[in-house]
Amino acid sequence: MRVFIIFFVSALTTMTSSLVGGLRDIGSQRQFFFDDQIVETMENTRRRLNPAVKEPSNPIIKRDKPWEGPDIRLRWIFFDQRLGKFRMRYTTRIFYIDGRNDKGELIVRGEGEDDPILVCEAFSDDGIYWEKPNLGLYEYEGSTANNIVPEENQCAYVFQDLHDPDPKRRYKGMTRKGSFNNIGMTYSYLYSYNGYEWTEYENNPVIDIGERKGRWGPTNFSGWDPIRETYAVHMENNLHMHSDHARRSIGRSESADMIHWSEPETLIVADDLDYPDTEFYYLFTIPYENWNIGFLWIFSTTNTTHHPEFVFSRDSIHYNRDYREPIIHRGDNGDFDSVSLYASQPIVHGDEVFCFYYGTNWRSPEQLLALGDAATAGIGLAKLPLDGFVSIEGARLDYSVVTTRTVTFSGESLYLNMRAALQQWGAGPCEVKVELLDGRHVPLDGFTFADAD
């Protein structure tokens, strides 16, 4: 009989009014095994990144309407607290290859030069099965029976702001003018109570790239950051690809009011542990207990592929990249997400973490030309169990021991999130035991392993 035992050894006391020096107060917040913040020693164990598991019905949003083309991309998504549903906006366009320019590069044309990209909306109760409603807002080929959102109801960079008590400002967003290669690019601030009717700030634009030395590239407005008590935006801090160190990097700017923004500061750059062709395209983050966690888009410029990495930070500034492998893997050859996989921010919902992304089986015009009608893109979903990004797993069959640092906590109970995963070794019982130690690591009478149930 194979037995896998984890001894979770802790030195724990209840909260006191005055903490003894050296104790770590964890309150009632979840504690994660991302690093050694809560762990003192480990025996016969190892940390493991748990890749998100893709939904079998992927892609959850695919081309099935006449106005949808082979290019479908996720614009924004969140669980809308006002509606009690998942809410998504995505873009689509119908395009074709229209010869080559004077440099010999293939030219991609949209269906209509005036407005080649359409923005559409979808809703879901469970994040898996989506409704594309007839919004009745936009006329397409003589009918408004579609889910297309007209330009006056759009906002490109949108987040749901539960921090702001004013329901009229529940949705906040930015619109952009100019291209990422143009130092005249600007951002304007808007807010809305329903995501359709937007009020524009009277003194827009609030960000003028021309005054900021033209360093902003592709951007994600993250929303309210409770750790630093500010609104945050992450961007390629290098004018898309014109980096001082010849690679795309990630920067951050902050604002207390969505109006006055700080100068961007670079947070993440490629280092010696990265492949030489590694660059960073986007960073999507969320506050999670007392951490900021997120997905960093890794761009491999040699084979022009994308995948997301899991990153985390305690202060929203210094991000840890210990786990340099995909948190969501690209699909196999021929799958809709086989070439590029672009992950949005994780969404904690119920007892699961929803990881939405859009994927493509092409990236360049040359690939489009080669694939022809087989070129496709879609929106997918991958999931993790609650708090399941990184775990500690046993490195032996008989036992593993984890000793925490000395902590205080509020409440009367501690819970350990655990999964018995023995498939690789065959079926067998799994057991967890707890022992309490004093400050000298001496087991407390009545709370030893022998006393544990």
C-alpha positions in Angstrom: 0.0 0.0 0.0 1.4 3.3 -1.0 1.0 6.1 1.5 1.6 9.7 0.8 1.7 11.7 4.0 2.2 15.5 4.4 3.1 16.7 7.9 2.1 20.3 8.0 4.1 21.5 11.0 3.2 24.9 12.4 4.1 27.1 15.3 0.8 28.9 15.8 -0.9 31.1 18.4 -4.1 33.0 18.4 -4.0 36.8 17.9 -2.8 38.8 20.9 -3.1 42.5 21.5 0.7 42.9 21.5 2.8 40.7 19.2 6.0 39.3 20.4 9.0 40.3 18.2 9.6 37.8 15.4 6.1 36.6 15.1 4.3 37.0 11.7 0.7 38.1 11.9 -1.3 36.6 9.1 -4.7 37.7 10.3 -7.4 35.9 8.4 -5.8 36.1 5.0 -4.9 33.1 2.8 -1.3 32.2 2.8 0.4 30.8 -0.4 3.4 28.7 -1.0 4.7 30.9 -3.9 7.9 31.5 -2.0 9.4 31.2 1.6 7.4 34.0 3.1 5.3 31.5 5.3 7.6 28.5 5.0 10.7 28.0 7.2 11.8 24.5 6.1 10.7 21.8 3.7 11.7 18.1 3.7 11.1 15.7 0.8 9.0 18.4 -0.9 9.2 20.7 -3.9 7.2 23.6 -5.3 5.2 23.1 -8.4 3.4 25.5 -10.8 0.0 24.0 -11.6 -0.8 24.8 -15.3 -4.5 25.8 -15.8 -6.6 23.0 -17.4 -8.3 24.0 -20.6 -12.1 23.6 -21.0 -12.9 20.7 -23.2 -15.4 22.7 -25.2 -12.8 25.3 -26.2 -13.0 27.7 -27.9 -15.9 29.1 -25.9 -16.2 32.0 -28.4 -15.7 31.1 -32.0 -16.6 32.3 -35.5 -20.3 31.4 -36.0 -21.9 34.7 -37.1 -21.8 36.3 -40.6 -20.1 39.4 -39.2 -17.3 37.5 -37.5 -14.1 36.8 -39.3 -11.0 34.6 -38.7 -9.6 37.2 -36.3 -11.4 37.1 -32.9 -9.7 38.7 -29.9 -10.7 39.3 -26.3 -10.9 43.0 -25.5 -12.1 42.8 -21.8 -13.8 40.4 -19.5 -14.9 40.3 -15.9 -17.7 38.9 -13.7 -20.2 41.8 -13.7 -21.4 42.2 -10.1 -24.3 44.4 -11.2 -25.6 41.8 -13.6 -24.5 38.6 -11.8 -23.0 37.3 -15.1 -19.7 37.0 -16.9 -19.5 39.9 -19.3 -17.2 40.0 -22.3 -16.3 42.3 -25.2 -14.4 40.9 -28.1 -13.3 42.2 -31.5 -13.6 40.5 -34.9 -12.7 41.4 -38.4 -12.9 39.9 -41.9 -9.7 40.4 -43.8 -7.8 39.2 -46.8 -4.3 39.4 -48.2 -4.0 42.3 -50.7 -0.6 41.8 -52.4 2.7 43.2 -51.2 4.1 46.6 -50.5 7.3 48.1 -52.0 9.3 46.2 -49.3 7.9 42.9 -50.4 5.7 42.6 -47.2 2.3 41.1 -47.4 -0.6 43.6 -46.9 -3.6 42.6 -44.8 -6.8 44.4 -45.7 -10.0 44.6 -43.6 -13.4 44.1 -45.1 -14.1 47.8 -45.0 -11.4 50.4 -44.7 -13.5 52.8 -42.7 -14.3 50.4 -39.9 -12.7 47.0 -40.5 -12.8 45.9 -36.8 -16.2 45.2 -35.1 -16.7 45.1 -31.3 -19.1 42.5 -30.0 -20.6 41.6 -26.6 -21.4 38.3 -25.0 -22.7 37.1 -21.6 -22.5 33.9 -19.6 -23.8 32.5 -16.3 -21.0 29.9 -15.9 -18.1 31.2 -18.1 -18.4 28.3 -20.4 -21.6 28.7 -22.4 -22.0 32.2 -23.9 -24.9 34.1 -25.3 -24.3 36.5 -28.1 -27.4 38.7 -27.6 -29.3 40.7 -30.2 -28.4 44.2 -28.8 -30.3 46.1 -31.5 -27.7 48.8 -31.5 -25.8 48.4 -34.8 -27.1 47.9 -38.3 -25.2 45.1 -40.2 -26.4 44.3 -43.7 -29.8 45.8 -43.1 -30.5 44.3 -39.6 -29.8 45.2 -36.0 -30.3 41.6 -34.8 -26.7 41.2 -33.8 -24.4 41.5 -30.8 -22.3 44.4 -32.3 -21.6 47.3 -30.1 -21.5 50.7 -32.0 -18.5 53.0 -31.6 -20.4 55.5 -29.4 -21.1 52.7 -26.8 -17.5 51.4 -26.8 -14.5 52.0 -24.6 -11.3 50.1 -25.3 -9.7 49.7 -21.9 -12.5 48.9 -19.4 -12.5 47.6 -15.8 -15.2 47.2 -13.2 -14.4 49.5 -10.2 -15.9 48.1 -7.0 -13.7 50.5 -5.0 -15.6 53.6 -6.1 -18.8 54.0 -4.1 -20.5 55.9 -6.9 -22.6 53.5 -9.0 -22.5 56.0 -11.8 -18.8 55.3 -12.1 -19.0 51.6 -11.7 -17.3 51.0 -15.1 -14.1 53.0 -15.9 -12.2 53.0 -19.1 -9.8 54.8 -21.4 -9.9 55.4 -25.1 -6.7 55.9 -27.2 -5.9 58.1 -30.1 -2.8 57.6 -32.2 -0.6 54.6 -32.7 1.9 53.0 -30.4 4.7 54.2 -32.7 3.5 57.8 -32.6 4.7 60.0 -29.7 1.5 62.1 -30.2 -0.7 59.2 -28.8 -3.2 60.3 -26.0 -5.5 58.5 -23.6 -8.9 59.9 -22.5 -10.8 58.9 -19.4 -14.5 57.9 -19.4 -16.9 56.3 -16.9 -20.3 54.6 -17.0 -23.0 53.0 -14.9 -23.8 50.3 -17.4 -20.9 49.9 -19.9 -22.9 51.4 -22.8 -23.5 55.1 -22.0 -20.2 56.7 -21.3 -19.4 60.1 -19.7 -16.2 61.7 -20.9 -14.0 63.6 -18.4 -14.2 67.3 -19.3 -10.5 67.9 -19.4 -9.4 65.0 -21.6 -6.9 63.7 -22.6 -5.5 62.7 -19.2 -2.4 61.1 -20.7 -0.4 62.7 -23.5 2.4 60.4 -24.7 4.1 63.3 -26.4 4.8 64.8 -23.0 6.1 61.5 -21.7 8.9 60.9 -24.2 6.9 58.4 -26.2 7.6 55.3 -24.2 4.0 53.8 -23.9 3.3 50.7 -25.9 0.4 48.2 -25.6 -1.4 48.9 -22.4 -3.6 47.3 -19.7 -5.4 49.5 -17.1 -5.5 47.2 -14.1 -8.0 49.1 -11.9 -7.7 49.8 -8.2 -4.7 48.4 -6.4 -5.5 48.1 -2.7 -1.9 47.3 -1.8 -0.6 50.8 -2.9 -4.1 52.4 -2.7 -4.0 53.7 -6.3 -5.2 53.0 -9.8 -2.6 51.3 -11.9 -1.7 50.8 -15.6 0.9 48.4 -17.0 2.4 49.0 -20.4 5.2 48.1 -22.7 7.5 50.9 -21.4 9.4 51.2 -24.6 7.2 52.6 -27.4 6.1 49.1 -28.3 9.4 47.7 -29.7 11.9 50.5 -29.6 13.4 49.7 -26.2 16.6 51.2 -24.9 17.8 47.7 -24.3 16.5 46.3 -27.6 13.6 44.3 -26.0 10.1 45.0 -25.0 9.7 45.5 -21.2 6.9 46.1 -18.7 6.3 49.5 -17.0 3.8 50.9 -14.5 2.1 54.2 -14.0 -0.2 55.2 -11.1 -3.0 57.6 -10.4 -5.1 58.4 -7.3 -8.0 59.6 -9.4 -7.7 58.2 -13.0 -6.8 61.7 -14.1 -3.3 62.6 -12.9 -0.8 59.8 -13.8 2.8 59.3 -12.8 5.7 58.9 -15.1 6.0 55.2 -16.1 8.7 53.3 -14.4 10.1 50.0 -15.8 9.2 47.0 -13.6 10.1 43.9 -15.6 12.9 43.3 -18.1 14.4 40.2 -19.6 17.4 38.8 -17.7 20.1 36.1 -18.1 17.6 33.3 -17.3 15.5 34.2 -20.3 16.1 32.9 -23.8 17.8 35.6 -25.9 14.6 36.2 -27.9 12.3 36.7 -24.9 10.3 39.9 -24.7 7.3 41.0 -22.7 4.1 42.0 -24.4 1.5 42.7 -21.6 1.0 42.2 -17.9 -2.5 41.5 -16.5 -2.8 41.5 -12.7 -5.4 41.3 -9.9 -5.2 41.9 -6.2 -5.4 38.5 -4.5 -5.5 38.6 -0.6 -2.4 40.5 0.3 -0.6 39.9 -3.1 -0.8 41.1 -6.6 -0.7 38.1 -9.0 -0.9 38.1 -12.8 -0.1 36.8 -16.2 3.0 38.1 -18.0 2.8 37.6 -21.8 6.0 36.1 -23.1 6.8 36.9 -26.7 9.3 34.6 -28.4 10.5 36.7 -31.3 12.3 33.9 -33.1 9.3 31.8 -33.7 6.7 34.6 -33.1 4.7 32.7 -30.4 3.1 34.0 -27.2 2.3 32.3 -23.9 1.5 33.6 -20.3 3.8 33.2 -17.3 2.6 33.3 -13.6 4.1 36.2 -11.7 3.4 37.6 -8.2 4.3 40.6 -6.0 3.8 41.7 -2.4 4.2 45.4 -3.2 2.9 45.7 -6.8 6.4 46.8 -7.9 8.8 43.9 -7.5 7.4 40.9 -9.4 8.8 37.4 -8.9 9.3 35.2 -11.9 10.4 31.9 -10.2 8.1 29.8 -12.4 9.3 30.3 -16.0 6.9 28.0 -17.7 3.5 28.5 -19.2 0.6 28.8 -16.8 -1.5 28.0 -19.8 0.1 25.9 -22.6 -0.4 26.6 -26.3 -2.4 24.1 -28.2 -1.2 21.3 -30.5 -0.5 21.9 -34.1 -3.8 22.8 -35.8 -5.6 23.9 -32.7 -7.0 27.5 -32.6 -4.4 28.5 -30.0 -1.4 26.6 -31.4 0.7 29.7 -32.2 -0.2 32.5 -29.8 -2.1 32.4 -26.5 -2.9 35.8 -24.9 -4.3 35.5 -21.3 -6.5 38.1 -19.6 -6.4 38.7 -15.9 -7.4 35.7 -13.7 -10.9 35.8 -12.3 -11.6 34.3 -8.9 -15.1 32.9 -8.9 -16.6 30.5 -6.4 -14.1 27.8 -5.7 -12.3 28.2 -9.1 -10.0 30.5 -10.9 -11.1 31.3 -14.4 -8.3 32.1 -16.9 -9.8 33.5 -20.1 -7.6 34.0 -23.2 -7.7 34.4 -26.9 -5.6 32.2 -29.2 -4.6 32.1 -32.8 -3.0 29.5 -35.1 -1.3 32.3 -37.0 0.5 35.6 -36.3 2.1 36.9 -39.5 0.6 37.6 -42.9 2.8 34.9 -44.3 1.1 32.4 -42.0 -2.3 33.7 -43.0 -1.5 33.3 -46.7 -0.2 29.7 -46.1 -3.2 28.7 -44.0 -5.9 30.2 -46.2 -9.3 29.2 -44.9 -7.7 27.2 -42.1 -6.5 30.4 -40.4 -8.6 30.9 -37.2 -8.7 32.5 -33.8 -11.0 32.2 -30.8 -11.5 32.8 -27.1 -10.7 30.0 -24.7 -11.0 29.2 -21.0 -8.7 27.4 -18.7 -9.3 26.8 -15.0 -7.5 26.3 -11.7 -8.9 25.2 -8.3 -9.1 28.1 -5.8 -5.7 29.2 -4.7 -4.2 26.5 -6.9 -1.5 28.5 -8.8 1.5 27.0 -6.9 1.6 24.0 -4.6 4.0 22.1 -2.5 4.1 18.4 -3.4 5.8 15.5 -1.9 9.0 14.3 -3.5 8.8 10.8 -1.8 6.1 8.3 -1.4 6.4 7.8 2.3 6.3 11.3 3.9 7.0 15.0 3.4 7.3 17.7 6.1 6.7 21.4 5.9 7.5 23.7 8.8 6.0 27.1 8.8 7.4 30.2 10.3 6.1 31.3 13.7 2.8 33.1 13.1 -0.2 34.6 14.8 -3.6 34.6 13.3 -7.2 35.7 14.0 -10.0 33.2 14.5 -10.0 29.7 16.0 -9.3 27.5 13.0 -6.7 27.0 10.2 -7.5 25.3 6.9 -5.2 23.6 4.5 -6.1 23.5 0.9 -4.9 20.1 -0.4 -5.5 17.7 -3.3 -4.5 14.0 -3.2 -2.9 13.7 -6.6 -1.4 10.2 -6.8 -2.3 9.3 -10.4 1.4 9.2 -11.4 2.1 6.6 -8.7 -1.1 4.7 -8.7 -4.0 4.7 -6.2 -3.2 4.9 -2.5 -4.3 6.6 0.8 -3.3 10.2 1.5 -3.0 11.6 5.0 -2.3 15.0 6.6 -1.1 15.4 10.2 -0.4 18.6 12.1 1.9 19.3 15.0 2.2 22.5 16.9 5.6 23.7 18.1 6.7 26.4 20.6 9.2 29.1 19.7 12.1 26.7 20.3 10.6 24.1 17.9 9.6 21.8 20.8 6.3 20.0 20.2 3.5 21.2 22.5 2.0 18.5 24.8 -1.2 17.2 23.4 -0.5 18.7 19.9 2.1 16.3 18.5 1.9 14.1 15.4 1.0 11.3 17.7 -2.0 13.2 19.0 -3.2 14.3 15.6 -6.4 12.8 14.3 
